[in-house]
Every structure is written in C-alpha cells, then in structure tokens.
C-alpha cells in the first residue's frame, strides 16, 4: 500500500510536468490534471468496491491482478501518442487534456487507485488481529504519498529527466504488481474471519454517504483553489503543487491514525483564526509572498476539520470499500467543481474563498459548561449507566444580526478609499476589524455566515485598480479591463490575475503612445531602435499579445506576428472599445496566431524574423517551457542573420535573468540585461528585459551601453531544459 500510494503521487507530478509544454503555464493545467486523477481514483475505488461486493475476495484479487497486468502493458507513460495540437478555446483544452491523460496513464493509474481499498478489504476478510481495524493502514498509504511528494521536487526532478523518471516509475509499478500478487496469495491462504451479520440500519445510509461525500469534496476543492491562488502569481511547477498536496495528505495521516491529532476543538479554532486571515488577504488583492502561509494554514485547518469528521464517522471494516468510494466521489466532485463548473460560473477565483466558508460550517461549537440541573440532560445507554452527554436536537438558528453587521463593516471598509483615504491603509483596517469580529464568534453557523458576508461584500466592492468595464475567466486565467483616472488622464488597463499586462491612454493625442513596460525611454525602446538600425523591413514576432502595445513601434514595410495562447486576450486586444493598438498599427501586416508559441513557431520557415520578443508571462507565473534550452534553440532557428531575441523577465517574486543567461551560455549567445525604474510620469512601469544575439556585434551600441550590462551567473547554474527546471534558487529576497 505504501508503494502504491507513492507511485500514485509520483505519476501525478511527473505527467503534469510532461503536459505543461503543450498547454503553456496556466494553473488550469494542473487543476484539470487533478480532475483526471480524482476521477481515475474514483474509478479505481468503484472497481475495488464492486469486485469485493460481487465477486468475493478470491475472484476480486484475481481481477486486481488482471488490472495490474494491463497497466504493465501500457508502460512507460508517454504523451507521444497524442495527435494534433491542443485546442485553445471553449471546453476544448479541458477535454483534450483529459483524453490525453487517459491514453497516457489511464489503465495503470486505475490499477493503482484500486490497490489501497482492495488490499484493506482483503485483510478485513482474514482472521488476523489487525483485520479488526484496517483503517490505520489508510494513514500508512498517505505517508507513502507524502514521501513521493517530498521526494519529487527535492530529489527526483533535480536528478532525473522526465524520460528516466518514466523508466524508474515503470520499474516501481512492476515491483508493485509482484508484491500485490504476494498479498493475494497470502489472503487466499490466511484463515477466514467468521461471517458476521451486518445489522447497521440502512435507512440512514444514503444520508450518511452524502455527508461523507460532502466532507471529502470541500477539502478537495480547497486543495485546487489554494494551489491556483499560489501558482497564478508564482509558477505552475511541481514545488508549488507539492505544498498544498502535502498538507492534504498529512491531514489524512493525522486524523486516521490510531491516535488522531489534533483534538477536534483545536482544529476548529485553528480554522477560525486562519480562515479569517486567508479571507482578509484575498480581499486585499494581489498575492504577496508573506501571505502564502495564511492560505496554506487555513487550508490545512479546513482539511483537518473535514477529514477529522470523516475519520470519526467511519463504518465497520466490512463497509470499508463503500466508505472509500464515497470519499473518492466527493473528491472527484470537488475537482470537477473547480475545473469545470467554477470557470463557467465565476469571473474570478471565487471557488476558493467560497469553499473556505463551507468548511467553516463543519467547525465544532465549544463544549458547553455542565449545567447544574442534570435532570435536563438526556443520557444514552442502559438504565443505571451514565452515557455521553448529548444536546437535544433543535432547529438551526440563523441569527442574521452578526452577519449583517460584519457584512456592512466589510462593504464600508472596502470602499473607504472613495472618501479620499489611502486604499491600502483602509483595506488593512478593514481586515483587522473583520478579524476581530469573526474570531470571537463561537457559533459555527454564525461564523460561516459572517465570513460569507465578507466574501459577498468583496465581490460588490469597486475594483482596487479602477472601474472594471470587462471581466472574464478562461482556461488560462482571469482577465479584467479596468478604466482608471490619473493625473495624466484616463487609461484602460488589462489585468491578468494580480498583474497588469499593458495600458493605453484614451486621449486621441496619446493613444498611439506605448505605456507600461513598453515606453519609448525604457529597455523596449532601446532594443527596438537597434532593431530598426539593422533593417526596417524585417518581420517581428512577439510571443504574448497583451494589449498589443508593442505594435506602437511598428513602421511601414514591416510584418508583425503575435503568438497568443488565450483567445480571450486576442479578442480584448482587437476590440476598439478597450484597446486600439492593433487597429492603429502602421505595419503592412499584423497577424495574431492562436496557440502555444513553441508549437506554432515550428510551422514558420527558419530565418523568418529579425526580432523575436518573448513576453508571455500570464500574471507573474512563469511559462517554464518558453525558457528552456529546447525553446531557445527553436527561437534561434527562426531568427534571421543579425537578429535579436528579447525576453521580458519582470517578476515580483523570481529573478529570471540568470535563468536566461544560463540558457544563453549553453547556446553560445551574447546576453545583456537592462532594468528600468522610471521616476517620471505615471504610465511607465518598472521592467526588466534580457537581450540576446548570436554575436556582440549584433547588439550594436547596446553592447557598450552602461544601461545594458552583462549578467553575472554562476558556472554551476544549470540551463533549464524540458526535462529539468528548478526555481527554488531564483526566489527574490524580500
């Protein structure tokens, strides 16, 4: 069971890493992968339950061995069999990704998923002493999963490429098949447990199963929600997938252990404290690194509360597979809600705080003081015995007064900046006030409703960046077009998550002027001027469209090609109600090519572009597959003689210039970096650009400019590849 669980989570991270280059760096890639794995886990649990219910232990064991044999025939896991590029619009990416994963790893993963419940059920049919309560083995299997999670980013990914990972994983799967066969033989030979008549009432079974599923669905949805919250502004890489998953598994280990920990009341209070902090930071806007622990701790406390309730309500061992099937159903429903339903219903990551509110409904109320009049208590048990004290059932009291008070305070707090006060200060004051109100609410229902009121108020409050005139959410992220008024005039801005992706002045005299990261006095203006000196009629490729502001530099006689992954970004950039850079462009031809740039660039003849600008960072997350050795080999092949490659590496959290420098050193390219910290008029944003060329001479005067400096990179810094990329050493110090 330990080995099976380790293989499950190893393959999840490995295949997720394999799929990223095909669909870019969107957090939705991992969310959809998790939906597939949860659905496959549900399928495995259903197979184990049906086999042991209908076939009996012996024939059920034979079926499990057959599943493992089929899984062996499909190894090693690979994505080479996928035909055609992935679609980029509608539900296409989700369906394409699910089908790809099913073809690559479906049979083997189904066999793995069925292993844990099948083995525990086999054990429960024997007369061995441990068979009386096999549930602690569930904690042991989660320890195996935890080991794989910790080992993958720290040992497996840094030392093994993806192809070698697949080979070693396949070997582990073969060992598992042998061990499972040994367990089956031991089960057939072990003395049988006496048949026990099951007397549990069936009339509450449906309600009980539903409760199990809900308790499993909430942490499952929260797992994906908190992961998306973190990776949207950082990077969709295994390291950041592992942290929430590790907490998720630890909650199972802690609550299903022989001696569960922490106490029920402790988990309830931890959830109250950290849910308030997480909700406050969500309402404050963009993610900051020191806020990440609040989100992780809130998620961990919610998982402890929900999984603790599951552990306390577990049925006898003979109903074990039914119990696990309900848990897997809830997990799959939680994943489906985040991956499929939420993007259609919400225009932002509302599912994460919403599930946090639902988790708070399962908090335990503080134990009441023992009343003096014991005659009012109902005592359960036989006559003469003192049983556990219980409260008589009553109606749910939805006292709305605290909820209305907190909701009003939240709404006022979120809009205090309308009175001319500093927005950051008022939001911080709002967060502290909300925390003070909520933490002291000891009733779980009131607490959850009040937290929901804060969430509703945040949804109704004005956008912190200005007046939102358009919002939408796609597979690739959340987008907002905001109109802001500043001393320099009115501007339209495009926001992806918490990061601005360009802006345009609305005044007719200024609307052709590039702003934000592309202003003429910044690094972009520098290297574009050098490009013009090398030849004005060359073609330009820009990976990442944004608002299309870079096209303000276009000149007659040029051809510009934008490669954009998200069709919604292309639609917004072309809509004159929002931005007019593309319609005002003076180039002879402007084309927008939808799809992943690495896939679409392969279709272009070699030597086609005089300049390739890579500006494809969704929010602050890193498109790792665009910064690898293989990617830069592709860029170089498409570059004309004397051409330039420019990489936009502006990032709040990661120092990416050494990453590009290491790849440049590996490919024999000249490399310079410039950072712009404008102190002039608003509309100019801090930016960092890295410029590469085949020779120093191609850089022209920029090679000698004090603004463009060489990048100091350690000889031990490896170039990122499609097989290996490690971001830990590149985090900025705050």
Secondary structure, 3 states (H helix, E strand, C coil): CHHHHHHHHHHHHHHHHHHHHHHCCCHHHHHHHHHHHHHHHHHHHHHHHHHHHHHHHHHHHHHHHHHHHHHHHCCCCCCCCCCCCCCCCCCHHHHHHHHHHHHHHHHHHHHHHHHHHHHHHHHHCECCHHHHHCCHHHHHHHHHHHHHHHHHHHHHHHHCCHHHHHHHHHHHHHHHHHHHHHHHHHHHHCCECCCCCCCCCCCCHHHHHHHHHHHHHHHHHHHHHHHHHHHHCCCCCHHHHHHHHHHHHHHHHHHHCCCCCCCHHHHHHHHHHHHHHHHHHHHHCCCCHHHHHHHHHHHHHHHHHHHHHHHHCCCCHHHHHHHHHHHHHHHHHHHHHHHHHHHHHCCCCHHHHHHHHHHHCCCCCCCCCCCCCHHHCEECCCCCCCCCEECCCCCCCCCHHHHHHHHHHHHHHHCHHHHCCCHHHHHHHHHHHHHHHHHCCCCHHHHHHHHHHHHHHHHHCCCCCCEEEEEEEECCEEEEEEEEEECCEEEEEEEECCEEEEEEECCCCCCCCCCECCCCCCHHHHHHHHHHHHCCCCEEEEECCCCCHHHHHCCCCCEEEEEECCHHHHHHHHCCCCCCHHHHCCCCEEEEEECCHHHHHCCCCCCCEEEEEECCCCCCCCCHHHCCHHHHHHHHHCEEEEEEEEEECCCCCECCHHHHHHHHHHHCCEEEEEEECCCCCCCECCEEEEEEECCHHHHHHHHCCCCCECCCCCCCCCCCCCCCCCCHHHECCC
